[in-house]
Amino acid sequence: MNRTFSNFVSSHITTGHLILTFPNGSQTIFGDGTGPTVAARIKDQRTLRRLTTNPELAFGEAFMDGTFQMEEGSIYDFLELVFRNTRVEELAGIPGLARKAFGMFNRWTGYNSISKSKSNVAHHYDLNGDLYRLFLDSDSQYSCGYFENDGDSLEQAQLAKKRHIAAKMVMKPGQSVLDIGSGWGGLGLYLARHFNAKVSGVTLSEEQHGISNARVKASGFDKQVGFHLRDYRDVSEKFDRIVSVGMFEHVGLSSYDEFFGKVRDLLTDDGVMLLHYIGQSGRPSHTNPWVLKYIFPGGYMPALSEVLPVIERQGLIVTDLETLRLHYAETLRHWRQNFLARRDEAVALYDERFALMWEFYLAAAETAFRHQGLVIHQIQIAKRQEAVPLTRTYIEEAEAELRAQEAPVRAVPRQAMAKQKVGATG
């Protein structure tokens, strides 16, 4: 088994310096010896067998269980080395066959009903809200920030993200807005504050629903902003603007026609939608099985080739498309560093295995955005070509106006964030 696994690893790891210690105590070195040393130990034969046959699932589980232990470097260093060398869709041997079989099964079961969607959302977003306050910004934005300048803080990037999205929505004062997957309400409150918008948000998370409405009441916008525990498919009224940030990944591949058909029905004739989601820059590829099992059940990150034809089929027009490449990698870097700085508090909230799971999740997500072709797609959608200006200059102009209205961003101590009863916004 040592030889089989070693042959598999050596066929993929060609650069870097990786040392693996096997259950019998033997060691094998992989790579060309360049860069910092990354060393790990596989503690038992069962873990070795699982890593040999299904590494996409087994590495995360073994790290959580303590049977795959880092001895030099961190789990981030290990995943960065692996992902820098190998695209997962190019896995060879038995792991490659296991990946293809799982991909086929995942596509067959890709429809998320209302009840299944609620269960999937609860798995991740109804966790103890104090967990998210360990690593998010002061507004607890749980989606990709927008880094306008080198050295921007997480606070600056998350404010810039809201500003960038609002500018692309071509907002006018007093318009009605539907926020699909409204999270803990930060974006909806931003639109109400700067555009006097009438915002209706929908979420399937009970945790998000309670906290977002508490934030509305505290903000004084309760007469024009409301968040509802409701599936987007149950909404019937029309809106001038629709926005969805970080929710489309949970729709499910088989549900795309249903999603965009509903968007078409809910938009006014001159309406505009801004869709922001995690996508793939290459050809379609299924979600990692460990992520599906432990982090985002029912999640799928589509390629543009899977999204654009559905938009067209539903009679909608793509009026703008932007790809944000390494913005999420930088966002996740901040989150990972913040989490590790307060890791003991995560252990106190849950346990050591949960903290290991979260550490693996943040490291895997960041390295995937750096090396595995994950990106953010922002698609502006309308029913009529005339719904948005002819050139993109309006985006920078709107951002400049919003920037002048916003309060200066200051650094928020992590201890102060821990006391704030606010959470993430999709």
C-alpha positions as CSV (number, residue, x, y, z in Angstrom):
1,M,0.0,0.0,0.0
2,N,2.9,2.4,0.7
3,R,4.3,1.8,-2.8
4,T,0.9,2.3,-4.4
5,F,0.2,5.6,-2.6
6,S,3.8,6.7,-3.2
7,N,3.5,6.1,-6.9
8,F,0.2,8.1,-6.9
9,V,1.7,11.0,-5.0
10,S,5.0,11.1,-7.1
11,S,3.0,11.2,-10.3
12,H,1.3,14.4,-9.2
13,I,3.8,16.2,-6.9
14,T,6.7,17.4,-9.1
15,T,7.7,20.7,-7.4
16,G,8.2,21.6,-3.8
17,H,9.5,19.5,-0.9
18,L,7.0,17.1,0.7
19,I,8.0,14.4,3.2
20,L,5.4,11.7,4.2
21,T,5.9,9.3,7.1
22,F,3.9,6.1,6.7
23,P,2.3,3.9,9.4
24,N,5.3,1.6,9.5
25,G,7.7,4.5,10.1
26,S,9.2,4.7,6.7
27,Q,9.6,8.1,4.9
28,T,9.3,9.1,1.3
29,I,10.3,12.5,-0.2
30,F,8.3,14.0,-3.1
31,G,9.0,16.9,-5.3
32,D,12.2,18.6,-6.5
33,G,13.3,19.8,-3.1
34,T,12.6,23.5,-3.8
35,G,10.8,25.7,-1.3
36,P,10.0,25.2,2.4
37,T,9.7,21.6,3.7
38,V,6.2,20.3,4.3
39,A,6.1,17.1,6.4
40,A,3.1,15.0,7.4
41,R,2.5,11.6,9.1
42,I,-0.1,9.0,8.1
43,K,-0.8,7.2,11.4
44,D,-2.6,4.0,10.5
45,Q,-3.2,1.6,7.6
46,R,-6.9,2.3,7.4
47,T,-6.2,6.0,6.7
48,L,-3.5,5.0,4.1
49,R,-6.0,2.8,2.3
50,R,-8.6,5.6,2.2
51,L,-6.1,8.2,1.0
52,T,-5.1,5.8,-1.7
53,T,-8.6,5.2,-3.0
54,N,-10.5,8.5,-2.3
55,P,-8.1,11.3,-1.3
56,E,-10.6,14.1,-2.0
57,L,-12.8,12.9,0.9
58,A,-10.2,11.1,3.0
59,F,-7.6,13.9,3.5
60,G,-10.1,16.2,5.2
61,E,-11.6,13.5,7.4
62,A,-8.1,12.1,8.4
63,F,-7.0,15.6,9.4
64,M,-10.2,16.1,11.5
65,D,-9.6,12.7,13.1
66,G,-6.0,13.2,13.8
67,T,-4.8,10.3,11.7
68,F,-3.2,12.6,9.2
69,Q,-1.0,15.0,11.2
70,M,1.2,17.8,10.1
71,E,4.8,17.6,11.4
72,E,6.3,20.5,9.6
73,G,4.3,23.3,8.1
74,S,0.6,23.8,8.4
75,I,-2.4,22.1,6.6
76,Y,-2.5,25.3,4.5
77,D,1.1,24.7,3.4
78,F,0.3,21.1,2.5
79,L,-2.8,22.0,0.5
80,E,-1.0,24.8,-1.2
81,L,1.7,22.5,-2.3
82,V,-0.8,19.8,-3.5
83,F,-3.1,22.3,-5.4
84,R,-0.1,24.1,-6.9
85,N,1.0,20.8,-8.5
86,T,-2.3,19.2,-9.4
87,R,-5.7,20.1,-10.8
88,V,-8.2,17.8,-9.1
89,E,-9.9,17.0,-12.4
90,E,-6.6,15.5,-13.6
91,L,-6.3,12.9,-10.8
92,A,-5.1,9.5,-12.1
93,G,-5.7,5.9,-11.1
94,I,-8.3,4.8,-8.6
95,P,-8.8,8.4,-7.2
96,G,-9.6,9.6,-10.8
97,L,-12.2,6.8,-11.3
98,A,-13.7,7.6,-7.8
99,R,-13.9,11.3,-8.8
100,K,-15.7,10.5,-12.1
101,A,-18.2,8.2,-10.4
102,F,-19.0,10.8,-7.7
103,G,-19.4,13.5,-10.3
104,M,-22.0,11.5,-12.2
105,F,-23.9,10.8,-9.0
106,N,-23.7,14.4,-7.9
107,R,-25.3,15.6,-11.2
108,W,-28.1,13.1,-10.9
109,T,-29.0,14.3,-7.5
110,G,-28.5,18.1,-8.1
111,Y,-32.1,19.3,-7.5
112,N,-32.6,21.2,-4.2
113,S,-36.3,21.2,-3.2
114,I,-37.6,23.8,-0.7
115,S,-37.3,21.4,2.2
116,K,-33.9,20.1,1.1
117,S,-32.7,23.7,0.7
118,K,-33.7,24.6,4.2
119,S,-31.9,21.6,5.6
120,N,-28.8,22.4,3.6
121,V,-28.8,26.0,4.8
122,A,-29.3,25.0,8.4
123,H,-26.3,22.7,8.3
124,H,-23.9,25.7,7.8
125,Y,-25.7,29.0,8.5
126,D,-27.5,28.0,11.7
127,L,-24.3,27.3,13.5
128,N,-23.6,29.3,16.7
129,G,-23.3,32.9,15.5
130,D,-20.3,33.5,17.8
131,L,-18.3,31.2,15.5
132,Y,-18.6,33.7,12.6
133,R,-17.7,36.6,14.8
134,L,-14.3,35.0,15.4
135,F,-13.1,35.7,11.9
136,L,-15.4,38.0,9.9
137,D,-15.3,41.8,9.6
138,S,-17.3,44.1,11.8
139,D,-20.4,43.9,9.5
140,S,-19.8,40.1,9.4
141,Q,-19.9,39.9,5.6
142,Y,-19.7,36.2,4.8
143,S,-18.8,36.5,1.1
144,C,-16.0,37.6,-1.1
145,G,-14.5,41.1,-0.4
146,Y,-13.5,43.5,-3.1
147,F,-9.8,44.5,-2.8
148,E,-9.5,47.8,-4.7
149,N,-5.9,48.4,-3.5
150,D,-2.9,46.4,-2.3
151,G,-2.9,46.3,1.4
152,D,-6.6,46.9,1.9
153,S,-7.9,45.6,5.2
154,L,-10.8,43.1,5.4
155,E,-13.0,46.0,6.6
156,Q,-12.2,48.1,3.6
157,A,-12.6,45.2,1.2
158,Q,-16.1,44.2,2.5
159,L,-17.3,47.8,2.4
160,A,-16.0,48.1,-1.2
161,K,-17.8,44.9,-2.1
162,K,-21.2,46.4,-1.0
163,R,-20.4,49.6,-2.8
164,H,-19.4,47.7,-6.0
165,I,-22.6,45.7,-6.0
166,A,-24.8,48.6,-5.3
167,A,-23.2,50.5,-8.2
168,K,-23.8,47.7,-10.6
169,M,-27.5,47.5,-9.5
170,V,-27.9,51.0,-11.0
171,M,-29.9,52.0,-7.9
172,K,-32.3,54.9,-7.9
173,P,-33.8,56.4,-4.7
174,G,-36.8,54.7,-3.2
175,Q,-36.7,51.6,-5.4
176,S,-37.9,48.2,-4.2
177,V,-35.2,45.5,-3.8
178,L,-35.4,41.8,-3.3
179,D,-32.3,40.3,-1.6
180,I,-32.3,36.5,-2.3
181,G,-30.2,34.9,0.4
182,S,-30.1,38.0,2.6
183,G,-27.8,36.5,5.3
184,W,-27.5,38.7,8.4
185,G,-28.7,41.8,6.6
186,G,-25.7,43.9,6.0
187,L,-26.2,44.5,2.3
188,G,-29.9,45.2,2.6
189,L,-29.2,47.8,5.3
190,Y,-26.5,49.4,3.1
191,L,-29.0,49.8,0.3
192,A,-31.6,51.3,2.6
193,R,-29.1,53.7,4.1
194,H,-27.7,55.0,0.9
195,F,-30.7,54.8,-1.5
196,N,-33.7,54.9,0.8
197,A,-34.5,51.5,-0.8
198,K,-37.4,49.4,0.3
199,V,-35.7,46.1,0.9
200,S,-37.3,42.6,1.3
201,G,-34.8,39.9,2.1
202,V,-35.4,36.2,2.1
203,T,-33.3,33.5,3.9
204,L,-33.9,29.9,5.0
205,S,-31.6,30.3,8.0
206,E,-33.5,30.8,11.3
207,E,-30.3,32.2,12.9
208,Q,-29.9,34.8,10.1
209,H,-33.6,35.7,10.1
210,G,-33.7,36.5,13.8
211,I,-30.4,38.5,13.9
212,S,-31.1,40.4,10.6
213,N,-34.4,41.7,11.8
214,A,-32.9,42.6,15.2
215,R,-30.4,44.7,13.3
216,V,-33.1,46.4,11.3
217,K,-35.0,47.3,14.4
218,A,-31.8,48.7,16.0
219,S,-31.0,50.7,12.9
220,G,-34.3,52.5,12.6
221,F,-35.0,51.2,9.1
222,D,-37.8,48.8,10.2
223,K,-40.4,50.7,8.2
224,Q,-38.6,50.0,4.9
225,V,-36.5,46.9,5.5
226,G,-37.7,43.4,6.4
227,F,-36.2,40.0,6.3
228,H,-38.3,36.9,5.9
229,L,-37.9,33.2,6.6
230,R,-39.0,32.2,3.1
231,D,-37.7,30.4,0.0
232,Y,-37.3,32.7,-3.0
233,R,-39.7,30.4,-4.9
234,D,-42.5,31.5,-2.5
235,V,-42.1,35.2,-3.4
236,S,-44.8,36.6,-5.7
237,E,-44.5,40.5,-5.8
238,K,-42.4,42.3,-8.4
239,F,-39.2,44.3,-7.6
240,D,-37.3,47.1,-9.3
241,R,-34.0,45.4,-8.3
242,I,-33.0,41.9,-7.3
243,V,-29.6,41.1,-5.7
244,S,-28.2,37.7,-4.7
245,V,-24.8,37.3,-3.1
246,G,-23.4,33.9,-2.2
247,M,-26.7,32.1,-2.5
248,F,-26.7,30.8,-6.1
249,E,-24.1,28.1,-5.1
250,H,-26.9,26.5,-3.0
251,V,-29.5,26.4,-5.8
252,G,-28.4,23.2,-7.4
253,L,-27.5,22.6,-11.0
254,S,-30.9,21.0,-11.8
255,S,-32.7,24.1,-10.4
256,Y,-31.2,26.8,-12.6
257,D,-34.2,27.1,-15.0
258,E,-36.5,27.4,-12.0
259,F,-34.2,30.1,-10.4
260,F,-33.9,32.3,-13.5
261,G,-37.5,31.8,-14.4
262,K,-38.5,33.1,-11.0
263,V,-36.1,36.0,-11.4
264,R,-37.8,36.9,-14.7
265,D,-41.2,36.8,-13.1
266,L,-40.2,38.9,-10.1
267,L,-38.4,41.7,-12.1
268,T,-40.2,44.7,-13.3
269,D,-39.9,45.4,-17.0
270,D,-37.1,47.9,-16.4
271,G,-35.7,45.9,-13.5
272,V,-32.0,44.9,-13.0
273,M,-30.5,41.9,-11.1
274,L,-27.0,41.5,-9.8
275,L,-26.0,37.9,-9.3
276,H,-22.7,37.3,-7.3
277,Y,-21.6,33.7,-6.8
278,I,-18.6,31.3,-6.7
279,G,-18.0,29.8,-10.1
280,Q,-15.3,28.0,-12.1
281,S,-13.0,29.5,-14.7
282,G,-12.6,26.2,-16.5
283,R,-14.9,23.4,-17.6
284,P,-17.7,22.2,-15.3
285,S,-16.5,20.1,-12.3
286,H,-18.4,18.7,-9.3
287,T,-18.0,20.0,-5.8
288,N,-15.4,18.4,-3.6
289,P,-17.1,15.5,-1.6
290,W,-15.6,16.6,1.7
291,V,-17.0,20.1,1.2
292,L,-20.4,18.6,0.3
293,K,-20.4,16.3,3.4
294,Y,-19.1,18.7,6.1
295,I,-19.5,22.3,4.9
296,F,-22.0,23.0,2.1
297,P,-24.4,20.0,1.4
298,G,-26.1,20.5,-1.9
299,G,-23.6,23.1,-3.0
300,Y,-22.4,23.5,-6.6
301,M,-20.1,26.1,-8.2
302,P,-20.9,26.3,-11.9
303,A,-18.9,27.2,-14.9
304,L,-20.3,30.0,-17.1
305,S,-21.2,27.5,-19.7
306,E,-23.8,26.1,-17.3
307,V,-25.3,29.4,-16.3
308,L,-25.4,31.7,-19.4
309,P,-27.5,29.3,-21.6
310,V,-30.1,29.1,-18.8
311,I,-30.3,32.9,-18.6
312,E,-30.8,33.1,-22.3
313,R,-33.4,30.3,-22.3
314,Q,-35.4,32.2,-19.7
315,G,-35.6,35.3,-21.9
316,L,-33.2,37.4,-19.8
317,I,-30.3,39.5,-21.0
318,V,-26.8,39.5,-19.6
319,T,-25.9,43.2,-19.6
320,D,-22.6,43.0,-17.7
321,L,-20.3,40.2,-16.6
322,E,-17.2,40.5,-14.4
323,T,-14.9,37.9,-13.0
324,L,-13.2,38.6,-9.7
325,R,-10.2,36.3,-9.6
326,L,-8.1,36.4,-6.5
327,H,-10.3,38.6,-4.4
328,Y,-11.8,35.6,-2.6
329,A,-8.4,34.1,-2.0
330,E,-7.4,37.3,-0.2
331,T,-10.7,37.4,1.7
332,L,-10.1,33.8,2.9
333,R,-6.5,34.6,3.9
334,H,-7.9,37.2,6.3
335,W,-10.6,34.8,7.6
336,R,-8.1,32.0,8.1
337,Q,-5.6,34.2,10.0
338,N,-8.4,35.6,12.2
339,F,-9.7,32.2,12.9
340,L,-6.4,30.8,13.8
341,A,-5.7,33.7,16.1
342,R,-8.9,32.8,18.1
343,R,-8.9,29.1,17.5
344,D,-9.2,28.2,21.2
345,E,-12.6,30.0,21.2
346,A,-13.8,27.9,18.4
347,V,-12.8,24.8,20.4
348,A,-14.7,26.2,23.4
349,L,-17.8,26.7,21.3
350,Y,-17.7,23.2,19.8
351,D,-14.7,20.9,20.1
352,E,-11.2,20.2,18.7
353,R,-12.5,18.1,15.8
354,F,-14.8,20.9,14.7
355,A,-11.9,23.4,14.9
356,L,-9.8,21.1,12.8
357,M,-12.6,20.8,10.3
358,W,-13.0,24.6,10.1
359,E,-9.2,25.1,9.8
360,F,-9.2,22.6,6.9
361,Y,-12.2,24.3,5.2
362,L,-10.6,27.8,5.2
363,A,-7.2,26.5,4.1
364,A,-8.8,24.3,1.3
365,A,-11.0,27.2,0.1
366,E,-8.2,29.7,-0.1
367,T,-5.8,27.4,-1.9
368,A,-8.6,26.3,-4.3
369,F,-9.1,30.0,-5.3
370,R,-5.4,30.4,-5.8
371,H,-4.7,27.3,-7.8
372,Q,-7.9,25.4,-8.8
373,G,-9.7,27.9,-11.0
374,L,-12.4,29.0,-8.6
375,V,-13.5,32.6,-9.1
376,I,-16.4,35.0,-8.4
377,H,-18.7,35.7,-11.2
378,Q,-20.8,38.9,-11.1
379,I,-23.6,38.8,-13.7
380,Q,-25.8,41.8,-14.3
381,I,-29.2,40.7,-15.8
382,A,-32.1,42.6,-17.2
383,K,-35.2,42.1,-19.3
384,R,-34.5,45.1,-21.6
385,Q,-31.2,46.3,-23.1
386,E,-32.1,49.9,-22.2
387,A,-32.4,49.1,-18.5
388,V,-28.7,50.0,-17.9
389,P,-26.4,52.7,-19.3
390,L,-24.5,52.1,-22.6
391,T,-21.0,52.3,-21.0
392,R,-19.6,51.1,-17.7
393,T,-18.5,54.5,-16.6
394,Y,-21.7,54.7,-14.4
395,I,-20.1,52.0,-12.1
396,E,-17.1,54.2,-11.1
397,E,-19.3,57.3,-10.9
398,A,-21.7,55.6,-8.5
399,E,-18.9,54.1,-6.4
400,A,-17.3,57.6,-6.1
401,E,-20.6,59.0,-4.9
402,L,-21.1,56.2,-2.4
403,R,-17.6,56.5,-1.1
404,A,-18.1,60.2,-0.3
405,Q,-21.2,59.3,1.7
406,E,-19.7,56.4,3.7
407,A,-18.2,56.8,7.2
408,P,-14.5,56.3,7.2
409,V,-13.5,52.7,7.7
410,R,-11.4,52.0,10.8
411,A,-9.8,48.9,12.1
412,V,-12.1,47.0,14.6
413,P,-10.3,45.0,17.3
414,R,-11.2,41.3,17.2
415,Q,-12.3,41.5,20.9
416,A,-14.8,44.2,20.1
417,M,-16.2,42.1,17.2
418,A,-16.7,39.2,19.5
419,K,-19.2,41.4,21.5
420,Q,-21.2,42.4,18.5
421,K,-24.4,40.5,17.9
422,V,-24.4,40.6,14.2
423,G,-23.5,37.9,11.7
424,A,-22.8,37.1,8.1
425,T,-24.4,38.3,5.0
426,G,-24.3,35.8,2.1
